[in-house]
Amino acid sequence: MDEETYDEKIIDMYLDALDRKVPMPNHPDADTAYDLFLKARGFEPEKGRRRDFRFVLRAALAAVIAAALLFGAMVTVQAAGVDVFAK
């Protein structure tokens, strides 16, 4: 069989026979697969609100750290002689 003598029906028959002999398994969605992965590694998967709370807490902590670093840098530059806080 080549490009000119290609018969789609024959390929479909082969694929149907393979599917009857060894059917393709149904794969879980991404969230279910991730939960199964965590269980296999000995972790208990977290559900909804707790995961969201941790995300918000980490984002707030990152914002506070960034603000503290920015303010510290401004104070350092002001101490070095550059007018940062003057109008």
ZIPELIN-V752920 format. One record per run of one state. SS is the DSSP state (H for helix, E for strand, - for the rest). FROM is the first residue (numbers start at 1). TO is the last residue. If there is no record, write none. Layout:
SS_FROM_TO, SS_FROM_TO
This chain:
-_1_7, H_8_21, -_22_29, H_30_40, -_41_47, H_48_79, -_80_87
